């Protein structure tokens, strides 16, 4: 494979949702319900589809562009994107991805980590290696406090040679050893020889897409490092509480991460046993360009 809460009622009613969640998760393993970390662009917290599922927010950004005017922030509002910035469509990505997870399981709990920088005039600067390291580090250090069960990062880079960053690989391996998968997208460049280098880590799970016809999506990059495929074409949240058809392996990693947690909650399997279950219950998919089978998640079979 590649790759708490005792409190006075008068106090509890004034806690915000995120404060209450943080209090409830001071102890690990208080519930079978795990939390998913999404490392992405941040979210539009006015969006009705996702706002109740975002239970905590974190920001890592350059140019002191977190909402507190610093390069790091956590707590309410940290990953929230101003609605005025959404004129730049790059900033809606995190909202769309979170909505893919929520549509897969409406009870999903999401920690959104914004790993991108907001410049004047709504400019967007994507996550870089140092910020991604910070996001992974925070997630690992807080895995017990927040009962984290899966980490997904729906960001990709142009396909090419599988160059990796040691700090990322070491953290991904530590997550796996803790039974927590790090799920990364193969990318959407119609490349059938190379995937996004971000998904190349030995202990990451590289996820591709299944299109609306049930095929391995032609837009999805392919290479020998691909582990699974799952839904990549769906209607997702956009600006102004609208929905629109979209596609991509970014959506697939959110869907796969949610499916992983649904199986984990019901089956309580080890990391390796869950991988094997998903493989053994999957459907093989391919396309006319790849012509090789990729296991596509069959959630109904996996949950039997």
Order of alpha helices (4+ residues) and beta strands (2+ residues): alpha-alpha-beta-beta-beta-alpha-beta-beta-beta-alpha-beta-alpha-beta-beta-beta-beta-beta-alpha-alpha-beta-beta-alpha
